[in-house]
Amino acid sequence: MGDICSEMPSYFAKRGITNQEVIQEFLDTSETYSQKARDICVKYQLDVRYGNEECQIVDIFFPKTYTEETSVVVFFHGGYWQEGSPKMCHYVEIPVTESGKICIFVGKTLAPKSSITNIVDQCKNAMMFIATKFPKAKSLTLSGHSSGGHECAMVASLDWQEIDPNMQKYFEEKLKRVVLLCGVFELTHLIDTETGVPLKLTREEAIKNSPIELVEQMAKNCQTFQTDVILLTAENDAPTIRKWNDSYNKALKAQKVDTTFIEVPNFDHFNFITAFHDPNFEYSKVWDRCNSCVVIGRLTVEYVIFQVLCA
């Protein structure tokens, strides 16, 4: 079995606590912030089914005022395809709904009940459901954290013209931005690790479901849909995540995709995503596409300061 310490972000948080304490703090903080989000949101719908299985649901949070044309942000939660649920990250809706958008969280049946191929297929089906529920939305942003970043990238990399021409048209009209937070874009390094074993991950399936192997289709989609891609990673994340985020960004850029890649200093895999509970967090406007976006951050290797503020 592979070296678990080299793959798991909790070992690299640099907070002076154990990796188990890092995870427990993340779970506790996520629960607290998510409950706050439900307490303050004016309207939301939980456990809206898009499939037959218990976990195939979406949770939908609405801004104070909205119409059938209100823009939509879809969020895929993390948990290495084995843990987590939409309800653990409801706090992400706070900056989204405060900006006047609808926020949708996608649930799915996880490993070991589901393979990685099946999980991606569930995400595809969830998107088709969302398109039927919000057909007149002005714009669409896809986003996800950790393994949810992987799912988000996979959804954006599918050949939608072949799957469903109506979905192809939906994305052409609406998909403006893909936001990938500490995403996992290469899966072969997880084979035979503690993460890969519950997924029964074979090399063939890992390659098939690695976004970095699907860059050509992703680039074609982004160019057809006129979509930009934002990749945000944390300075104190697992080396493999930082490495493959850098590689994925370079591969997309080589295919002429409009990308922004930022390695955020002084954050780790966990406290970076929970920071999104605060609408004043400098990256909480990342869901918005505007003509001139600046983000303060540190690019991998080079320190470059530039600010993303959406006017």
BAPA-531848 format. One line per 4 residues: their letters; for each residue x, y, z of C-alpha. Coordinates in steps of 0.2 Angstrom, whole numbers, padded with zeros to 4 digits. Layout:
N
a) X:Y:Z; ...
% end
This chain:
311
mgdi) 0000:0000:0000; 0006:0017:-0004; 0013:0030:0008; -0003:0037:0016
csem) 0007:0052:0023; 0012:0058:0006; -0006:0059:-0001; -0017:0065:0014
psyf) -0018:0084:0016; -0021:0083:0035; -0002:0079:0037; 0003:0095:0029
akrg) -0007:0108:0038; 0007:0115:0049; -0004:0121:0063; 0005:0112:0077
itnq) -0008:0099:0080; -0010:0081:0074; -0017:0076:0058; -0032:0068:0067
eviq) -0035:0085:0076; -0034:0094:0060; -0048:0083:0053; -0059:0084:0069
efld) -0057:0103:0069; -0062:0103:0051; -0078:0093:0054; -0083:0103:0069
tset) -0080:0120:0061; -0090:0114:0045; -0104:0108:0056; -0105:0125:0065
ysqk) -0103:0136:0050; -0116:0125:0040; -0129:0126:0054; -0126:0145:0054
ardi) -0129:0145:0035; -0146:0136:0037; -0151:0147:0051; -0148:0163:0042
cvky) -0154:0158:0024; -0171:0165:0020; -0176:0150:0009; -0168:0133:0005
qldv) -0174:0115:0000; -0165:0100:0006; -0164:0082:0000; -0171:0086:-0017
rygn) -0170:0070:-0027; -0161:0068:-0044; -0159:0049:-0043; -0166:0033:-0035
eecq) -0153:0031:-0022; -0154:0039:-0005; -0139:0050:-0007; -0143:0056:-0024
ivdi) -0150:0073:-0019; -0146:0091:-0021; -0148:0105:-0008; -0153:0121:-0015
ffpk) -0151:0138:-0006; -0159:0154:-0013; -0154:0173:-0011; -0167:0185:-0003
tyte) -0174:0189:-0020; -0173:0179:-0035; -0182:0175:-0052; -0181:0160:-0064
etsv) -0167:0169:-0072; -0156:0170:-0056; -0138:0164:-0059; -0134:0147:-0052
vvff) -0118:0141:-0043; -0116:0122:-0041; -0104:0115:-0028; -0097:0097:-0027
hggy) -0091:0093:-0009; -0075:0084:-0005; -0071:0069:0006; -0060:0058:-0006
wqeg) -0075:0050:-0014; -0079:0041:0002; -0084:0053:0016; -0094:0070:0017
spkm) -0111:0076:0012; -0118:0092:0005; -0124:0097:0023; -0106:0098:0029
chyv) -0102:0112:0017; -0118:0123:0017; -0108:0137:0023; -0102:0140:0005
eipv) -0119:0146:0001; -0117:0162:0012; -0106:0172:0000; -0115:0164:-0015
tesg) -0132:0169:-0010; -0127:0186:-0003; -0120:0190:-0021; -0138:0186:-0027
kici) -0135:0169:-0034; -0143:0152:-0031; -0131:0139:-0023; -0134:0120:-0026
fvgk) -0125:0106:-0017; -0123:0089:-0025; -0124:0073:-0015; -0120:0056:-0022
tlap) -0118:0038:-0016; -0099:0036:-0011; -0086:0022:-0010; -0086:0008:-0006
kssi) -0104:0007:-0013; -0099:0017:-0029; -0084:0016:-0040; -0076:0032:-0046
tniv) -0084:0030:-0063; -0101:0028:-0055; -0098:0044:-0044; -0094:0054:-0060
dqck) -0109:0047:-0068; -0120:0052:-0054; -0113:0070:-0055; -0117:0070:-0073
namm) -0135:0065:-0069; -0136:0078:-0056; -0131:0092:-0068; -0145:0086:-0080
fiat) -0157:0087:-0066; -0151:0105:-0062; -0153:0110:-0080; -0171:0104:-0080
kfpk) -0175:0113:-0064; -0166:0130:-0069; -0168:0130:-0087; -0168:0149:-0088
aksl) -0154:0153:-0076; -0144:0168:-0083; -0127:0160:-0080; -0119:0144:-0072
tlsg) -0104:0142:-0062; -0097:0124:-0058; -0086:0122:-0042; -0079:0109:-0030
hssg) -0067:0106:-0017; -0054:0092:-0016; -0062:0076:-0023; -0077:0088:-0027
ghec) -0065:0098:-0037; -0061:0082:-0047; -0079:0079:-0050; -0082:0097:-0055
amva) -0067:0095:-0068; -0074:0079:-0074; -0092:0086:-0077; -0084:0100:-0087
sldw) -0073:0088:-0097; -0087:0077:-0103; -0092:0076:-0121; -0109:0084:-0118
qeid) -0113:0084:-0137; -0113:0065:-0137; -0121:0063:-0120; -0136:0075:-0123
pnmq) -0136:0089:-0136; -0148:0099:-0126; -0136:0099:-0111; -0122:0105:-0124
kyfe) -0134:0119:-0128; -0137:0123:-0110; -0118:0124:-0106; -0115:0134:-0122
eklk) -0128:0147:-0116; -0124:0147:-0097; -0108:0140:-0091; -0096:0155:-0088
rvvl) -0084:0149:-0075; -0077:0133:-0067; -0069:0135:-0050; -0058:0121:-0043
lcgv) -0053:0122:-0025; -0038:0111:-0020; -0044:0099:-0033; -0038:0081:-0037
felt) -0034:0080:-0056; -0023:0064:-0057; -0029:0047:-0050; -0015:0034:-0054
hlid) -0005:0040:-0039; -0019:0034:-0028; -0019:0016:-0034; -0015:0005:-0019
tetg) -0016:0019:-0006; -0028:0020:0008; -0038:0031:-0003; -0038:0021:-0018
vplk) -0042:0004:-0010; -0060:0008:-0005; -0063:0014:-0023; -0056:-0002:-0030
ltre) -0046:0009:-0041; -0038:0000:-0056; -0025:0009:-0067; -0037:0009:-0082
eaik) -0051:0017:-0072; -0039:0029:-0064; -0033:0035:-0081; -0051:0036:-0088
nspi) -0056:0047:-0073; -0041:0059:-0072; -0045:0076:-0078; -0027:0079:-0083
elve) -0030:0065:-0096; -0045:0074:-0103; -0037:0091:-0106; -0041:0091:-0124
qmak) -0060:0089:-0122; -0060:0101:-0107; -0051:0114:-0118; -0064:0111:-0132
ncqt) -0078:0113:-0120; -0071:0129:-0112; -0068:0137:-0129; -0085:0132:-0136
fqtd) -0094:0138:-0120; -0083:0153:-0118; -0079:0147:-0100; -0064:0152:-0089
vill) -0056:0141:-0076; -0050:0146:-0059; -0038:0135:-0049; -0035:0139:-0031
taen) -0024:0128:-0020; -0017:0130:-0002; 0001:0133:0002; 0000:0120:0016
dapt) -0008:0106:0006; -0002:0089:0001; 0013:0089:-0012; 0003:0078:-0024
irkw) -0012:0090:-0024; 0000:0105:-0027; 0010:0096:-0040; -0005:0091:-0050
ndsy) -0014:0108:-0049; 0001:0116:-0056; 0002:0103:-0070; -0016:0104:-0074
nkal) -0016:0122:-0075; -0001:0122:-0087; -0009:0108:-0098; -0025:0119:-0099
kaqk) -0015:0134:-0104; -0006:0125:-0117; -0023:0121:-0125; -0027:0140:-0124
vdtt) -0039:0139:-0110; -0042:0155:-0100; -0035:0150:-0083; -0030:0158:-0067
fiev) -0020:0148:-0055; -0016:0154:-0037; -0008:0145:-0022; -0015:0154:-0007
pnfd) -0002:0157:0007; -0005:0153:0025; -0019:0141:0022; -0021:0122:0021
hfnf) -0033:0110:0012; -0046:0112:0026; -0046:0129:0033; -0045:0136:0016
itaf) -0062:0130:0011; -0070:0134:0028; -0064:0152:0026; -0078:0153:0013
hdpn) -0091:0155:0026; -0086:0173:0027; -0092:0184:0013; -0078:0196:0016
feys) -0065:0182:0013; -0054:0189:-0001; -0058:0174:-0012; -0077:0173:-0009
kvwd) -0080:0183:-0025; -0072:0169:-0035; -0089:0163:-0041; -0092:0179:-0051
rcns) -0085:0181:-0068; -0082:0199:-0072; -0072:0208:-0085; -0057:0212:-0074
cvvi) -0054:0201:-0060; -0040:0202:-0048; -0035:0190:-0034; -0022:0192:-0021
grlt) -0012:0176:-0020; 0004:0167:-0023; 0007:0158:-0039; 0016:0142:-0037
veyv) 0035:0144:-0037; 0035:0163:-0040; 0028:0176:-0028; 0016:0187:-0038
ifqv) 0004:0199:-0030; -0012:0203:-0039; -0029:0206:-0034; -0046:0199:-0040
lca) -0060:0211:-0035; -0076:0210:-0045; -0083:0227:-0047
% end
